[in-house]
Amino acid sequence: MDRLRTGILGCGSFAHRHAQILAALGDQAEMVAFSDRNEWKARAFADQYTAGQAAVFTDHHALLDAANLDLLIVCLPPYGHTDEVEMAAERGVHLLIEKPIALDSEQGWQMVEAAERAGIKTQVGFMFRFGEAVEQLKTLLASGEVGQPGLMSARYFCNALHADWWRMREKSGGQLVEQIIHMFDLLRYLVGDALTVYSRQENLFHTEVPGYTVEDISATVVGFENGALGVVYATNGAIPGKWINDYRVVAQKLTAEFTDANHATFTFTDAPDRPPQVIASDRDFRRAQMQDLLDAIRTDGQTRTPLREGAKSLDLVLAAMRSGASHGEVTL
């Protein structure tokens, strides 16, 4: 079968990981075009990954009109999204789009409508859904073997200034929207649809940094339709150089303690004589995410995280932001 003609829109640092994965999957996909508003960035990608053979663009309209793509990887910052999803959908181009898919709910659901109307395959970059330990817990919960989940906590700790745009709420949406959304997406994936959210956010550690208008500490409580609770706590003021995201899930018959998406210990609380199950994997969950999309395109199957899931997780973090602003609980 022919390789999928693939383009990358947005040639920043994160796009390199997708390009490396596509290069490793060269029997399935071929990088034929790169686009960035800075031409030199797109050309550097073309030189590095295709020996200069790929086409280079500075505008996604020209990219989608001229490159005859099968698949587009969208690595734009949150404020950079315009009509690229709608344009791709009109041309039958499948999509992998990094999170968050937008900065407001209306734009996010317009993307969903366009993609679903066109019938294209989409994948949102919530790669932690593809961790080995996360996958195994999802299977146990879906089977009913360990009962329903009742409580999940998730932590995200880092300490970095990030890019200039990241520090500006109007461009990134804030740490919850741009970064901690990964943890909220895992809550939705493992526990279910959210019903209420109460959140507090403050900027305590970066008040003297010019242009830093996003929160650097937050604590959020999520109520789910099945009565379960979720707690997400995060900061950008923890240990410099370390990126910590871990979580715990308590179900009726199981307590799962994760150090990351690939590593966890499952303790079966209804069977005291059963030894804990330890999951330790080196799975490349970003590659698994890409493979899931390529398989769905080839087989006309479903992806694990279509745009609809991206819009739902965006709505949850936006509700948390509204709660933080009002100091009140928000119902979804």
N, C-alpha and C positions, 0 to 999 in steps of 0.2 A: 504494500500500500504506500502511496506517495507520502512523503513527509509533509507535515503541516507548515505552511508558510507563516512565519511568526515575526511579529514586530514588538519592540519595546518602546513605550511612550514614557519619557521621564528617565534620564540617564544619570541619576544620582548614585550615591554610594550603595544604597540598598538594591538597586537594579542589578548590580554585579552578581549578587547571589542567584538571581533568577537566570541571568545569562550563563553562569557556570553550570547550573542544573540543565539548562537547555543544551549546552554543549555536550554534557555527559549523556543526554538523551538524543543524540544526533541522528539516530536511526528512526526517530519518530517525529522530530521537529527540526526545522531549518530556520535560523535567524536570517531574515532577508532585509530588515529595515530597522532603523533606530531614529527616534525623534526626541529632540530636546530644544527648548527655546535658546539655549547656548549651543550653537552649531558644533563647537569644538568638542563638547562632551559627547554628542552623538557620533561624531567622527572618530573619537577615541575608542568608543565601543565597537564601531565597525572595524577599526584597525585591530583591536585586541582579539575580537571573537570571530571575525570572518576574513582576516587578512585584507581588509579594505573593500571586500566585495559587496557588502550590504549597502543599500541605499540610505542616504542621510537626509533628514528633514528637520525643519525648525517649527513646524506647524502640524497638528494632528489632522487637520482637514486635508492637507496635501498628502500626508501619510496614508490616510484611509482611502483617498481617491486614486492614488497612484500605485500602491504597493501590492494590491491584490492579495490581501492577507486572509489566512484562515483563523489565526489566533492573535490577539493583542494582549500584551502584558502591560498593565497600567500602574506605574510607580510614581504617581504625582503626589505632592504634598496636599493636605486636605483642602487648602484654599485654591489649589490649581485646577479643580474639577470644573468642567463646563459642560459641553455637549458630547464628549468623546464616547460615552456609553450609547447614547441615542444614535450617533453616527455609525458606530460599529454594528449595532443591532440592525439598522436599516440595510447594511451590506452583508448581513449574515456572518459577521466575524465574531467568533467566540472570545471570551474574556476571562483573564485573571486580573483582579483589581485589588490593590492593597487597601487595608483599612486605615482610617474610617472612609467609607465610600463617599461621604459628603460631610458638610458642616451643618446641614439642616435637614429635617425629616422630609420636607416636601421634595427636595432634590433627590434624596435617597429613594423615595418611592416612585418618582418619575423614572429613575434608572431601572427599577424593578419592572415597572409596567412596560417599558420599551423592550427590555430583554425577554420578558415572558411572552409578549405579543409576537416577537420575531422568532421565538423558539430556539434562541442560541443557548449554548452551555456557558455557565458562569461559575466562577469560584472566587470567593473573597479570602484574603490572606490571613485567616485565623488559623495559623499552622499548628497551634497547640492541640487542636482537635485530632491531629494525626499522630500524636505521641503514642508510643507503645502502651504505656501505663494508662493513659486516658482512654485509649481504645478498648483495653481490657475491662476497665471499670464500666464503660458505656455498655459493653456486651452483658456484663453481669446485671446491671440495672435493668436493661431492656428485657432480660430473660425472666425477671421477677424472683430470681434465686435468692437475692439478698434483701428483698423488700424495698420499700420506697425510700428515697433519700429524705432526710429531715433537716440537715444542717450542712452548709458548706462555707468554709472561710478561705479567702485567697489574699495573698500578700504580694505587693510589687514594690521593691526597694531599689533605688538607684541614687546616684549623685553625679550629675553632669549638667553642663550648661546647654548642651545640644546646639542646634542651629539657631540663628537669629530668629527665623520665622517661628520656630517651635516655642519660643519664650513669649510669643505674642498671642493672646487669647483669640483675637479676631482672625488669625491665620491658622492656628493649630486646633483651636477649640478648647485647649487646656490639657493637662496631663491625663485626666480621666478620658477625654474624648480621643486623644491621639495615641495614647500608650496603654492606659489601664483598661481600655475597652477589651483587650485580650482576656482579662480576668472575668469581666462581665459576660463575655461570650461563652467562656467555659461554664459559668454558672447556668446560663440558659441551656447549654448543650447537655449538661449532666443532670440538672434539677428540673428544668421545665420553663414555661412561660412565666414572666414576672407580672405581678399584680400591683404592687406598691413599691415605692422607694423613698428612703429618707437619707439625706447626705449632708455632710458638713465639709467645707473645703476652705483652706486658708493658705496665704503666702507668708510664711514665717522666716524662712531662711534666705530669701533672695530680695528683700525689700530694698537693698542698696544697689542691686544690679539694674542698670538702665535698660528699660524696655522689657523687663521681666514682669508680665502681667498675668501669668497663669498660676494656679495653685501649686504648692509644693508639699502639702500634707492633705490627706482626705480620709474620711471614714464613712462608709455607706452600708446601710442595711436594706436588703431587698426581701420583700414578701412575695411568695409564689402562689399560684392558683391552687396548688395541692396542700397549702398550709406550711410548707417548708420555709426556712429562712436562709439567707445568704449574707455574709459579711465580707466586704472588700476594704482593705486598708492599705494605703500607699503613701509613698513619699519620694521626693527628689532631694532628700537631704540626708541620706544614709551613708553607706561606705563608698567612698570614691573608687571608681574602677570596678565595682562589683554590681552585677545585675541579678537580683534575687527575685524570682517569682515561684512561690510554692503554695500549696493548697491542701486542705483536708476536707474529707467528705464523710459524714456519719449517716449511714442508712440503718434500717431496722436490724439487720443481721451482719453488718460490715462497717468497720472503720478503715478508711483508706487515707494514708499519709503520704503525700507527694513531695519530693524534693524538686522535681520538674516533671514535664510531660512524659518523659521516658522512664522515670524512676519513682517507684512507690512501694510501700508495704501495705498489704491487705490483711487485716486481722478479722477473722470470721467470729463475731461476738456471740453467735448462737451455738458455737462448737468449741468449747474451751480446750479440748484435746487436739484440735486441728492446728497444725503449725501455721504461722503466718506465711503468706505468699509474697515473695519478693520479686518485683519486676525491675530489671536493669537492662536497658537497651541503648544502643548507640544509633538508633534509627535516625536518618535525616528526614525530619518531618516536613521540611519544606519541599524536598524532592518527592515525598509521598503525596503531598498536596498537589504538586504539578502532575504526577502520574495519574492521580485520581481524575483530574480534569481531562488529560489526554485520553484516558480510557473511556470517559463519558462521551467525548466527541466521537471516538471510533465506534462505540457500540450503541450510541443514542441512549445512553444511560443517564443516571442522576449523579450530580456531584454532591459531596458531603456538605458544602457550604455555599449554596447559590446566593445570588444577590439578595433574595428575600431574607435570608438569614443575616446578611450584613445590615439590612435596613432595620431589622428587629433589634439587633444589638446596638445599633446607633441610637434608636429610639430610647433604649434603656439608659444609656449614658447621658443623653440629652435630658431625660427626666431627672437623673441624678443632679445634673447641673442646675436645673430649675429649682430643685429642692434646696440645693446649697444657697441659691440666691434668695429664696423666700424663707429659709429656715423652717420649712414645713414639709410634711409628707405629700408626695405626689402619686396620684393613681394613674396607671397607664391605661 
